[in-house]
Amino acid sequence: MTTSTTVKARVSAMIDREMQRCARAMGDGAWEQHHEWVQAYLVTSAKVWLLEQSRKGAL
């Protein structure tokens, strides 16, 4: 597995876990209403984190 594939898999797993945590915390009704923007926020946050890690040479 290439480094980029490994990083992508790791970040995807992190996003999935956080989505599950948010769904549990928010409850079904709120999750149904807000899951799209929560996912967009998490993906954007992951991109920012990846950029910061890349700049530090940590990836």
C-alpha distances in whole Angstrom, upper triangle without the diagonal:
4,7,8,6,6,10,11,10,12,15,15,16,18,20,20,22,24,25,26,28,30,31,32,34,36,37,37,39,38,34,35,37,35,31,30,31,30,26,27,28,25,23,25,25,21,21,24,22,19,21,23,20,19,23,23,20,18,15
4,5,5,6,9,10,11,12,14,15,17,18,20,21,23,24,26,27,29,30,32,33,35,36,37,37,40,38,35,36,37,35,31,30,31,29,26,26,27,24,21,23,23,19,19,21,20,16,18,20,18,16,19,20,17,16,12
4,5,5,6,9,10,10,12,14,15,16,18,20,21,23,24,26,27,29,30,32,33,34,36,36,39,37,33,35,36,33,30,29,29,27,24,24,25,22,19,21,20,17,16,18,17,13,15,17,14,12,16,16,13,12,8
4,5,5,6,9,10,11,12,14,15,16,18,20,21,22,24,26,27,28,30,31,32,34,34,36,34,31,32,33,30,27,26,26,25,22,21,22,19,17,18,18,14,14,16,15,11,13,16,13,12,15,16,14,13,9
4,5,5,6,9,10,10,12,14,15,16,18,20,21,22,24,26,27,29,30,31,33,33,35,33,30,31,32,29,26,25,26,24,21,21,22,19,17,19,19,15,15,18,17,13,16,18,16,15,19,19,17,16,12
4,5,5,6,9,10,11,12,14,15,17,18,20,21,23,24,26,27,29,30,32,32,34,33,29,31,32,29,26,26,26,24,21,22,22,19,17,19,18,15,15,18,16,13,16,17,15,14,18,18,16,14,10
4,5,5,6,8,10,11,12,14,15,17,18,20,21,22,24,26,27,28,30,31,33,31,28,29,30,27,24,23,23,22,19,19,19,16,14,16,15,11,12,14,12,9,12,14,11,11,15,15,13,11,8
4,5,5,6,9,10,11,12,14,15,16,18,20,21,22,24,26,27,28,28,30,29,25,26,28,25,21,21,21,19,16,16,17,14,12,14,14,10,11,14,12,10,13,15,13,13,17,18,16,14,11
4,6,5,6,9,10,10,12,14,15,16,18,20,21,23,24,26,27,27,29,28,24,26,27,25,21,21,22,20,16,18,18,15,13,16,16,12,13,16,15,13,16,18,16,16,20,20,19,16,13
4,5,5,6,9,10,11,12,14,16,17,18,20,21,23,24,26,27,29,27,24,26,27,24,21,21,21,19,16,18,17,14,13,15,14,11,13,15,13,11,15,16,13,15,18,18,17,14,11
4,5,5,6,9,10,11,12,14,15,16,18,20,21,22,24,25,27,25,22,23,25,21,18,18,18,16,13,14,14,10,9,12,11,7,9,12,10,9,12,14,12,13,17,17,17,14,12
4,5,5,6,9,10,10,12,14,15,16,19,20,21,22,22,25,23,19,21,22,20,16,16,17,15,11,13,14,10,9,12,12,9,11,14,13,12,15,17,16,17,20,21,20,18,15
4,5,5,6,9,10,11,12,14,15,17,18,20,21,22,24,23,19,21,23,20,17,17,18,16,13,15,15,12,12,15,14,11,14,16,14,14,18,19,17,19,22,22,21,18,16
4,5,5,6,9,10,11,12,14,16,17,18,20,21,23,21,18,21,22,19,16,17,17,14,12,14,13,9,10,13,11,9,12,14,12,12,16,16,15,17,20,20,20,17,15
4,5,5,6,9,10,10,12,14,15,16,18,19,21,19,15,17,19,16,13,13,13,10,8,10,10,6,7,10,10,8,11,13,12,13,16,17,16,18,21,21,22,19,17
4,5,5,6,9,10,11,12,14,15,16,17,19,18,14,16,18,16,12,13,14,12,9,12,13,9,10,14,13,11,14,17,16,16,19,21,20,22,24,25,25,22,20
4,5,5,6,9,10,11,12,14,16,17,19,18,15,17,19,17,14,15,16,13,11,15,14,11,12,15,14,13,16,18,16,17,20,21,20,22,25,25,25,22,21
4,5,5,6,9,10,10,12,14,15,18,16,13,16,17,14,12,13,13,10,9,12,11,8,10,13,11,11,15,16,14,16,19,19,19,22,24,24,25,22,21
4,5,5,6,9,10,10,12,13,15,13,10,12,14,11,8,10,11,8,7,11,10,8,10,13,13,12,16,17,17,18,21,22,22,24,26,27,27,25,23
4,5,5,6,9,10,11,11,14,13,10,13,15,13,10,13,14,11,11,14,14,12,14,17,16,16,19,21,20,21,24,25,24,27,29,29,30,27,25
4,6,5,6,9,10,12,15,13,11,14,16,14,12,15,15,11,12,15,14,12,15,17,16,16,19,20,19,21,24,24,24,26,29,28,29,26,25
4,5,5,6,8,10,12,10,8,11,12,10,9,12,12,8,10,13,12,10,14,16,15,15,19,20,19,21,24,24,24,27,29,29,30,27,27
4,6,5,6,7,10,8,6,9,11,9,8,11,12,10,11,14,14,13,15,18,17,18,21,22,22,24,27,27,27,30,32,32,33,30,29
4,6,6,8,11,10,8,12,14,13,11,15,16,13,14,18,17,16,18,21,20,20,24,25,24,26,29,29,29,31,34,34,35,32,31
4,6,9,11,9,9,12,14,12,12,15,15,12,14,17,16,15,19,20,19,20,23,24,23,26,28,28,28,31,33,33,34,31,31
4,7,8,6,6,9,10,9,9,13,13,11,13,16,15,15,18,20,19,21,24,24,24,26,29,29,30,32,34,34,36,33,32
4,6,6,6,9,10,11,11,14,15,13,15,18,18,18,21,23,22,23,26,27,27,29,32,32,33,35,37,37,38,36,35
4,6,5,6,9,10,10,13,15,14,15,18,19,19,21,23,23,24,27,28,28,30,33,33,34,36,38,39,40,37,36
4,5,5,6,9,10,13,14,14,16,18,19,20,22,24,24,25,28,29,30,32,34,35,35,37,39,40,41,39,38
4,5,5,6,8,11,12,11,13,16,16,17,19,21,21,23,25,26,27,29,31,31,32,35,36,37,38,36,35
4,5,5,5,9,10,9,11,13,14,14,17,19,19,20,23,24,24,26,28,29,30,32,34,35,36,34,32
4,6,6,8,11,11,12,14,16,16,18,20,21,22,24,26,27,28,30,31,32,34,36,37,38,36,34
4,6,8,9,10,12,14,15,16,18,19,20,22,24,25,26,28,30,31,32,34,36,37,38,36,35
4,6,6,6,9,10,11,12,15,16,17,18,20,21,23,25,26,27,29,30,32,33,35,33,32
4,6,5,6,9,10,10,12,14,15,16,18,20,21,22,24,26,27,28,30,31,32,30,29
4,5,5,6,9,10,11,12,14,15,17,19,20,21,23,25,26,27,29,31,32,30,28
4,5,5,6,9,10,10,12,14,15,16,18,20,21,22,24,26,27,29,30,29,27
4,5,5,6,9,10,10,12,14,15,16,18,20,21,22,24,26,27,28,26,25
4,5,5,6,9,10,10,12,14,15,16,18,20,21,22,24,26,27,25,23
4,6,5,6,8,10,11,12,14,15,17,18,20,21,23,25,26,24,23
4,6,5,6,9,10,11,12,14,15,17,18,20,21,23,24,23,22
4,5,5,6,9,10,10,12,14,15,16,18,20,21,22,20,19
4,5,5,6,9,10,10,12,14,15,16,18,20,21,19,18
4,5,5,6,9,10,11,13,14,15,17,19,20,19,18
4,5,5,6,9,10,11,12,14,15,17,18,17,16
4,5,5,6,9,10,10,12,14,15,16,14,13
4,5,5,6,9,10,10,12,14,15,14,13
4,5,5,6,9,10,11,13,14,14,13
4,5,5,6,8,10,11,12,11,11
4,5,5,6,9,10,10,9,8
4,5,5,6,9,10,10,9
4,5,5,6,9,9,10
4,5,5,6,5,6
4,5,5,6,6
4,5,8,9
4,5,8
4,6
4
